[in-house]
Amino acid sequence: MIYAVWVPLLTPFVAVPAARRLADALPPVRAVRLLAATGIGLALCGLLALALLVVPGATRFPAVSSFGDLVGPLSAIAPAAAVPLAAAALAVLVGCAVAVARASRRHWAQLHRPARPGRTEGELAVVRDNRPDAYALPGRPGTSGRIVVTTGMLRALDPDERDALLAHERAHLAGRHHLYLAAVELAALCHPALRSLRAPMGYALERCADEAAAAAVGDRRIAARAIGRAALAARAAEGEERPRPRVALGAAVGPVPRRVAALLGRGTPRPRVGRAAAAALLACLVVSGAAALDATSDLHSSIEVAQGEAPHH
């Protein structure tokens, strides 16, 4: 256990560089799913490893030892290091739990927050505001969410471009993209290395919506033009921009030039890089999970020995 338990805590540092290559090298939908699985899987394995580090030190206390019917100390970790290591691991676990609880509550509170006063037509809320802005505001389970767009953004685009922009935001709502973003955000609270997954996940989600918008209007050039003009209009009024809810997703954010180039077919396809990055991430998930299970099995055997029983394999 003493060696295997550290693998899930170190694997994210190896996985993140490969994750950064996915968004451009794989189809957006596959990239989103793999990034979400990577973040959640590595975060859970890391939390399990921290929990395993707590147990040997906790059993040094008589109350815990008697509760577990232990007749001897666990041999997994040296006595001098067991208690300090367990205290540190417990502190990190508690910190992660508090951070995840707060983030989850904040995410829930912001779902389908009422838009600024304006005209509402079904899923579309048109806000009287000269500042160009548009975003998808997801709803709570059982609700469809809402597309918020200002009159300034509507005036900045041609009719075909408006259709593409609304199709983009509609794709965010239909795909429940905020859940994938929330999954990566929560994973990042459990391990510092996983914070680097936020950017590639955000980009991949915008690419998913870009492709959906292009399919909806039947013209990739119109979709690319709509995204570019919306971003330019929003950037021109950037100093006056009002803060959006964190759960909101919009077409005019992120690396817009890369997205426009991808829509216009100017990006360089790199299927080999995508396959290699995907294989590396899957390998990291397998190694991390196997190490966590191996450490769990070793700890279980140590507990059986400490209870005076023969370990079962």
PERA-V297794 format. One record per backbone hydrogen bond with DSSP energy under -0.5 kcal/mol. CO is the residue of the C=O (numbers start at 0). NH is the residue of the N-H. If there is no record, write none. Layout:
((CO NH) (CO NH))
This chain:
((0 4) (2 5) (2 6) (3 6) (3 7) (5 9) (6 9) (6 10) (7 11) (9 12) (9 13) (10 13) (10 14) (11 15) (13 17) (14 18) (15 19) (17 20) (18 21) (18 22) (20 24) (21 25) (26 30) (27 31) (28 32) (29 33) (30 34) (31 35) (32 36) (33 37) (34 38) (35 39) (36 40) (37 41) (38 42) (39 43) (40 44) (41 45) (42 46) (43 47) (44 48) (45 49) (46 50) (47 51) (48 52) (49 53) (50 54) (51 55) (52 56) (53 57) (54 58) (56 59) (57 60) (60 64) (61 65) (62 66) (63 67) (64 69) (65 68) (77 80) (77 81) (78 82) (80 84) (81 85) (82 86) (83 87) (84 88) (85 89) (86 90) (87 91) (88 92) (89 93) (90 94) (91 95) (92 96) (93 97) (94 98) (95 99) (96 100) (97 101) (98 102) (99 103) (100 104) (101 105) (102 106) (103 107) (104 108) (105 109) (106 110) (107 110) (109 112) (116 127) (118 125) (120 123) (122 146) (123 120) (123 125) (124 126) (124 148) (125 118) (126 128) (126 150) (128 151) (129 131) (132 149) (134 136) (134 147) (135 137) (135 248) (136 145) (137 111) (139 142) (145 136) (145 147) (146 124) (146 148) (147 134) (148 126) (149 153) (150 154) (151 155) (152 156) (153 156) (157 161) (158 162) (159 163) (160 164) (161 165) (162 166) (163 167) (164 168) (165 169) (166 170) (167 171) (168 172) (169 173) (170 174) (171 176) (172 175) (175 178) (175 179) (176 180) (177 181) (178 182) (179 183) (180 184) (181 185) (182 186) (183 187) (184 188) (185 189) (186 189) (186 190) (190 193) (191 194) (192 195) (193 196) (194 197) (195 199) (196 200) (197 201) (198 202) (199 203) (200 204) (201 205) (202 206) (203 207) (204 208) (205 209) (206 210) (207 211) (208 212) (209 213) (210 214) (211 215) (212 216) (213 217) (213 218) (218 222) (219 223) (220 224) (221 225) (222 226) (223 227) (224 228) (225 229) (226 230) (227 231) (228 232) (229 233) (230 234) (231 235) (232 236) (234 237) (236 239) (237 240) (244 247) (248 135) (249 252) (253 255) (254 258) (255 259) (256 260) (257 261) (258 262) (259 263) (260 265) (260 266) (261 264) (266 268) (269 273) (270 274) (271 275) (272 276) (273 277) (274 278) (275 279) (276 280) (277 281) (278 282) (279 283) (280 284) (281 285) (282 286) (283 287) (284 288) (285 289) (286 290) (287 291) (288 292) (289 293) (290 294) (291 295) (292 296) (293 297) (294 298) (295 299) (296 300) (297 301) (298 302) (299 303) (300 304) (301 305) (302 306) (303 308) (304 307) (305 70) (305 71))
